[in-house]
Amino acid sequence: MGNTIKNSVRDIRRHDVVNSFFGSLKELRKTRPFVSQSEVIEHASKSSAPRFYVTFENARRFVSLLMRKKELPITNKNKIEMYKEIYRRYRKQVQGCDSRYKYLILEDIIEEPAPSFYIDEETFRGIVYRALRNNGNKDDTHRAMA
């Protein structure tokens, strides 16, 4: 079951990345009629994201480690940055809060807009290219691009 949840977060991220790509394309074409796919991807990958792409369980686990001043068992700099941002928001919102509601706050935080997608440009590019390649498939990506 954990894998299903993880896949759904990935699917949501994929959908949002594709939408960000096409949003950036539309935005950039307002000022220039011809813009390269690389420019669009670079612009889109640096934009903010509609949410944090992490399961509640991972957010809870890593926020707990950060609260106890432990080192995170991951090496991906983007993910470390993401968990630190979630922790910063959590710490700010949890002050003076009833302890029964602390994890509800965390659930809300991961659904808030994020400052970035917390993925590098190459990963972003791969998601977009796979979505464009699979455009003929009848999945969420196809509907997102329509």
Helices and strands as residue ranges (DSSP letters): H 2-29, H 37-45, H 56-67, H 77-94, G 99-101, H 102-111, H 121-133, H 140-145
